[in-house]
């Protein structure tokens, strides 16, 4: 996902259980320790950082250490039926995981339901977009997730 703020660009790419962020040519690792109700506890290159995030779908406001930045999404996952991003299936909106039907190493077929989540009183089925093998499952039943959080990776 590529995001801009002011005149700077940030590119976030998933890498296992963390992200690689590139800001003006400098690369850092970012790991989400916990995300709940707009608060994110992160490890940025091993240093603990707390961020508060709010969104109106197109723009995000992120406050870190008292400084608020407005981020504008310039590319990344598309809204609609497809919820994929760099090989991972992502949450289309904030919600709660109701069931997880696969484990790491499971073979899956295109269209197979991998998990279900509830958002805005709707049940959303996250389905495999292709035949493959589950590389990672990043959520558990009952977990609250944020929009665009990686749920399952299939390779």
Buried (B, 14 or more C-beta within 10 A) or exposed (E): BEBBBEEEEBBBEBEEEEBBBBBEEEEEBBBBEEBEEBEBBBBBEEEEBEBEBEBEEEEBBBBBEEEEBEBEBEEBBEEEEEBBBBBBBBBBBBBEBBBBBBEEEBEBEEEBEBBBBEBEEEEBBBBBBEEBEBBBBBBEEEBBBBBBBBBBBBE
